[in-house]
Amino acid sequence: MNDFERIACVIRHLDERHGAQPTLKELADVARLSPSHFHRLFHRWAAVTPKDFLQCLTAEFAKQRLRDSASILDAAFDAGLSGPGRLHDLMVTLEAASPGEIKSKGAGVQIEWGIAESPFGLCSIAWTSRGICHIGFAESDATSAPLELMEDWRRAELKRNERAAGRHANSIFNGKSTGAASLKAIVRSTPFQLKVWRALLRIPTGCVATYGRIARAIGEPNAVRAVGTACGANPIAFLIPCHRVIRETGIVRGYHWGTARKQAMLARKARESVAAQSAQLA
């Protein structure tokens, strides 16, 4: 069990028993660690106590984030902003595969891929000469290419490159640029999916949006369910931030890579935003 798997177990436990105010020892038992070791691990990962972290998992906190995000989202969508600082100095350019590339299932395309560490567990990353084409989360160090990658690009030539995957992961998850001014991504998509994914890239840092808000932003106010389906089909997890789209109620559920991982991503970013606001007021 790696560090994120332990954190995920604790997040699930907190989510299920938040009203019981579990003790440090109870949470340490869930993580299968001593209380002192668990406290150090959790603080290193979240930089706050489990109790404070729990606040970021509640529906009320999520609804407040939605209210706080509303005017910022309107400004971002109205201005057509893209990649607004989510990756620090990195911008994300999203490009669609050509009809020919889609039809040929990637014939003649060379794709490198690898497994790397991330704050949210092991992740699989794949890229072509034109940009990143896959990010997913692996439960273990896979010996073969991710199923989603092979289904989308089944006739491409795949080559494993663990070292380069680690560099990409460092840039994406830790905001550490490899020197490029932007990150380029290439996706197989329908025109509707591409509109949804580009709208997700316009969600400013620290904000969340509802499926309905995304539907209105792309000019399809009645397509809320279709927006949810497009989010679920996102081939580039985290980089295209479908984890930051939540329900109107504030309930954080439903994510291709697991609810606990979605909660962890949102809570970690919320903690960073709250800490930044507190520092500005100090």
C-alpha positions as CSV (number, residue, x, y, z in Angstrom):
1,M,0.0,0.0,0.0
2,N,1.6,3.3,-1.1
3,D,1.1,6.7,0.6
4,F,-1.9,7.8,-1.5
5,E,-3.7,4.5,-1.0
6,R,-3.4,5.0,2.7
7,I,-4.7,8.6,2.4
8,A,-7.5,7.4,0.2
9,C,-8.6,4.8,2.8
10,V,-8.6,7.6,5.4
11,I,-10.6,9.9,3.1
12,R,-13.2,7.2,2.6
13,H,-13.4,6.6,6.3
14,L,-13.7,10.3,7.1
15,D,-16.4,10.6,4.4
16,E,-18.4,7.8,5.9
17,R,-18.0,8.7,9.5
18,H,-17.5,12.4,9.5
19,G,-20.2,12.9,12.2
20,A,-18.4,10.6,14.6
21,Q,-15.3,12.7,14.8
22,P,-12.9,9.8,14.6
23,T,-9.7,9.9,16.7
24,L,-6.2,10.1,15.5
25,K,-5.7,6.5,16.6
26,E,-8.8,5.3,14.7
27,L,-7.6,7.0,11.5
28,A,-4.1,5.6,12.0
29,D,-5.5,2.1,12.3
30,V,-7.3,2.6,9.0
31,A,-4.0,3.6,7.4
32,R,-2.3,0.6,9.2
33,L,0.2,3.0,10.7
34,S,1.2,4.1,14.2
35,P,-0.5,7.4,15.3
36,S,2.8,9.3,15.1
37,H,3.7,7.9,11.7
38,F,0.2,8.6,10.3
39,H,0.2,12.1,11.6
40,R,3.5,12.8,9.9
41,L,2.3,11.2,6.6
42,F,-1.0,13.1,6.6
43,H,0.5,16.4,7.4
44,R,3.2,16.0,4.7
45,W,0.5,15.2,2.2
46,A,-2.1,17.7,3.1
47,A,-0.3,20.2,5.3
48,V,-3.3,20.3,7.7
49,T,-4.8,18.0,10.3
50,P,-7.3,15.3,9.3
51,K,-10.0,17.3,11.1
52,D,-9.3,20.5,9.0
53,F,-9.1,18.3,5.9
54,L,-12.5,16.9,6.7
55,Q,-14.1,20.3,6.3
56,C,-12.9,20.4,2.7
57,L,-14.8,17.2,2.1
58,T,-18.2,18.3,3.3
59,A,-21.1,19.3,1.0
60,E,-21.5,22.6,2.8
61,F,-17.9,23.5,2.1
62,A,-18.3,22.5,-1.5
63,K,-21.5,24.6,-1.9
64,Q,-19.6,27.6,-0.5
65,R,-16.8,27.0,-3.0
66,L,-19.5,27.0,-5.7
67,R,-20.9,30.3,-4.5
68,D,-17.5,31.9,-4.2
69,S,-16.6,30.6,-7.7
70,A,-19.7,32.0,-9.5
71,S,-18.6,35.5,-10.5
72,I,-15.0,34.3,-11.2
73,L,-16.3,31.6,-13.5
74,D,-18.5,34.0,-15.4
75,A,-15.6,36.4,-16.0
76,A,-13.3,33.5,-17.1
77,F,-15.9,32.0,-19.5
78,D,-17.0,35.3,-20.9
79,A,-13.4,36.3,-21.6
80,G,-12.7,32.9,-23.2
81,L,-9.6,32.3,-21.0
82,S,-7.7,29.1,-21.3
83,G,-5.3,27.4,-18.9
84,P,-5.5,30.2,-16.3
85,G,-2.5,29.4,-14.0
86,R,-3.7,25.9,-12.9
87,L,-0.2,24.8,-13.9
88,H,1.6,27.9,-12.6
89,D,3.5,29.2,-15.7
90,L,2.2,26.4,-17.9
91,M,-0.6,26.8,-20.3
92,V,-2.6,23.9,-21.8
93,T,-3.2,23.8,-25.6
94,L,-5.8,21.2,-26.5
95,E,-5.8,19.9,-30.0
96,A,-8.2,17.3,-31.6
97,A,-6.9,14.3,-33.6
98,S,-7.7,14.6,-37.3
99,P,-10.6,12.5,-38.8
100,G,-7.9,10.5,-40.5
101,E,-6.1,9.7,-37.2
102,I,-9.4,8.8,-35.6
103,K,-10.4,6.5,-38.4
104,S,-7.0,4.8,-38.6
105,K,-6.9,4.2,-34.8
106,G,-3.4,5.8,-34.7
107,A,-1.8,3.8,-37.5
108,G,1.7,5.2,-38.1
109,V,1.7,7.2,-34.8
110,Q,4.4,6.6,-32.3
111,I,3.3,6.8,-28.7
112,E,5.6,6.7,-25.6
113,W,4.1,5.9,-22.2
114,G,5.1,5.2,-18.7
115,I,4.0,4.9,-15.0
116,A,5.0,7.6,-12.6
117,E,4.4,8.8,-9.0
118,S,1.8,11.5,-8.4
119,P,0.3,13.1,-5.3
120,F,-2.8,10.9,-6.1
121,G,-1.1,7.6,-6.5
122,L,0.6,6.0,-9.5
123,C,-0.4,7.5,-12.8
124,S,0.0,6.4,-16.4
125,I,1.0,9.0,-18.9
126,A,1.3,8.7,-22.7
127,W,2.3,11.2,-25.4
128,T,3.0,11.6,-29.1
129,S,5.2,14.2,-30.9
130,R,2.2,16.4,-30.9
131,G,1.4,16.3,-27.2
132,I,0.0,14.3,-24.2
133,C,-2.7,11.9,-25.3
134,H,-3.4,10.0,-22.1
135,I,-3.3,10.4,-18.3
136,G,-4.9,7.9,-16.0
137,F,-4.4,6.4,-12.6
138,A,-3.0,2.9,-12.1
139,E,-3.6,0.7,-9.1
140,S,-0.2,-0.9,-9.5
141,D,2.9,-0.7,-11.6
142,A,1.4,-2.1,-14.8
143,T,3.4,-4.3,-17.1
144,S,1.3,-3.4,-20.2
145,A,0.0,-0.1,-21.6
146,P,-3.3,1.2,-20.1
147,L,-6.5,-0.3,-21.6
148,E,-7.9,3.1,-22.4
149,L,-4.8,4.1,-24.3
150,M,-4.8,0.8,-26.3
151,E,-8.5,1.2,-27.1
152,D,-8.2,4.7,-28.4
153,W,-4.9,4.2,-30.3
154,R,-5.0,0.5,-30.9
155,R,-2.9,0.6,-34.1
156,A,-0.3,3.0,-32.8
157,E,3.3,1.9,-32.1
158,L,3.7,2.0,-28.2
159,K,7.1,2.3,-26.5
160,R,7.6,2.5,-22.7
161,N,9.7,5.4,-21.3
162,E,9.6,5.6,-17.6
163,R,12.1,8.4,-17.2
164,A,10.2,10.8,-19.5
165,A,6.9,9.8,-17.8
166,G,8.4,10.9,-14.5
167,R,9.4,14.3,-16.0
168,H,5.9,14.8,-17.4
169,A,4.3,13.9,-14.1
170,N,6.6,16.4,-12.2
171,S,5.5,19.2,-14.6
172,I,1.8,18.3,-14.5
173,F,1.3,17.6,-10.8
174,N,4.0,19.7,-9.1
175,G,3.9,22.7,-11.5
176,K,7.6,22.2,-12.2
177,S,8.2,23.3,-15.8
178,T,10.6,21.3,-18.0
179,G,11.4,24.5,-19.9
180,A,8.5,24.5,-22.3
181,A,6.1,27.5,-22.3
182,S,3.1,25.3,-22.6
183,L,1.8,21.8,-22.4
184,K,0.2,20.5,-25.5
185,A,-2.4,17.7,-25.5
186,I,-4.0,15.8,-28.3
187,V,-7.3,14.0,-27.9
188,R,-9.6,11.7,-29.9
189,S,-13.0,13.4,-29.5
190,T,-16.4,14.4,-30.9
191,P,-16.9,18.1,-31.5
192,F,-19.2,18.2,-28.4
193,Q,-16.6,16.5,-26.1
194,L,-14.0,19.0,-27.3
195,K,-16.2,21.9,-26.4
196,V,-16.7,20.5,-22.9
197,W,-13.1,19.8,-22.3
198,R,-12.0,23.2,-23.5
199,A,-14.6,24.7,-21.1
200,L,-13.0,22.7,-18.3
201,L,-9.7,24.3,-19.0
202,R,-11.2,27.7,-18.5
203,I,-12.1,27.0,-14.8
204,P,-9.8,29.3,-12.9
205,T,-7.5,27.9,-10.2
206,G,-9.2,27.3,-6.9
207,C,-12.7,27.2,-8.4
208,V,-15.3,24.5,-9.0
209,A,-18.2,24.4,-11.5
210,T,-21.4,22.5,-11.9
211,Y,-22.4,20.4,-14.8
212,G,-25.2,22.9,-15.6
213,R,-22.7,25.8,-15.6
214,I,-20.5,24.0,-18.0
215,A,-23.5,23.3,-20.3
216,R,-24.5,26.9,-20.3
217,A,-20.9,28.0,-20.9
218,I,-20.7,26.0,-24.2
219,G,-24.1,27.2,-25.3
220,E,-25.9,23.9,-24.6
221,P,-28.0,24.6,-21.5
222,N,-30.1,21.5,-21.9
223,A,-27.2,19.1,-22.3
224,V,-26.3,18.6,-18.6
225,R,-26.3,14.8,-18.9
226,A,-24.2,14.9,-22.0
227,V,-21.7,17.2,-20.2
228,G,-21.4,14.6,-17.5
229,T,-20.8,11.9,-20.1
230,A,-18.1,14.0,-21.7
231,C,-16.4,14.5,-18.4
232,G,-16.4,10.8,-17.8
233,A,-14.8,10.2,-21.2
234,N,-12.0,12.6,-20.5
235,P,-8.8,10.8,-21.6
236,I,-6.4,13.2,-19.8
237,A,-7.2,13.1,-16.1
238,F,-6.3,16.0,-13.9
239,L,-4.8,18.0,-16.8
240,I,-8.3,18.5,-18.1
241,P,-9.9,19.1,-14.7
242,C,-13.1,17.1,-14.9
243,H,-12.6,16.4,-11.1
244,R,-13.5,20.1,-10.5
245,V,-17.1,19.7,-11.8
246,I,-19.5,18.9,-9.1
247,R,-23.3,18.7,-8.6
248,E,-25.4,21.7,-7.6
249,T,-25.9,20.1,-4.2
250,G,-22.2,20.2,-3.5
251,I,-22.1,16.4,-3.2
252,V,-18.7,15.2,-4.5
253,R,-19.5,11.8,-6.1
254,G,-18.8,10.1,-9.4
255,Y,-15.3,10.1,-11.0
256,H,-13.9,7.7,-13.4
257,W,-10.8,7.2,-11.2
258,G,-12.7,6.9,-7.9
259,T,-14.7,9.2,-5.6
260,A,-11.9,9.2,-3.0
261,R,-9.4,10.5,-5.6
262,K,-11.8,13.2,-6.7
263,Q,-12.3,14.3,-3.1
264,A,-8.6,14.3,-2.5
265,M,-7.9,16.5,-5.5
266,L,-10.6,19.0,-4.6
267,A,-9.8,19.0,-0.8
268,R,-6.0,19.4,-1.5
269,K,-6.6,22.4,-3.8
270,A,-9.2,23.9,-1.3
271,R,-6.6,23.6,1.5
272,E,-4.0,25.4,-0.7
273,S,-6.5,28.2,-1.5
274,V,-7.6,28.7,2.1
275,A,-3.9,28.7,3.2
276,A,-3.1,31.3,0.5
277,Q,-6.0,33.5,1.6
278,S,-5.0,33.2,5.2
279,A,-1.4,34.3,4.3
280,Q,-2.7,37.3,2.5
281,L,-4.7,38.4,5.5
282,A,-1.8,37.8,7.9
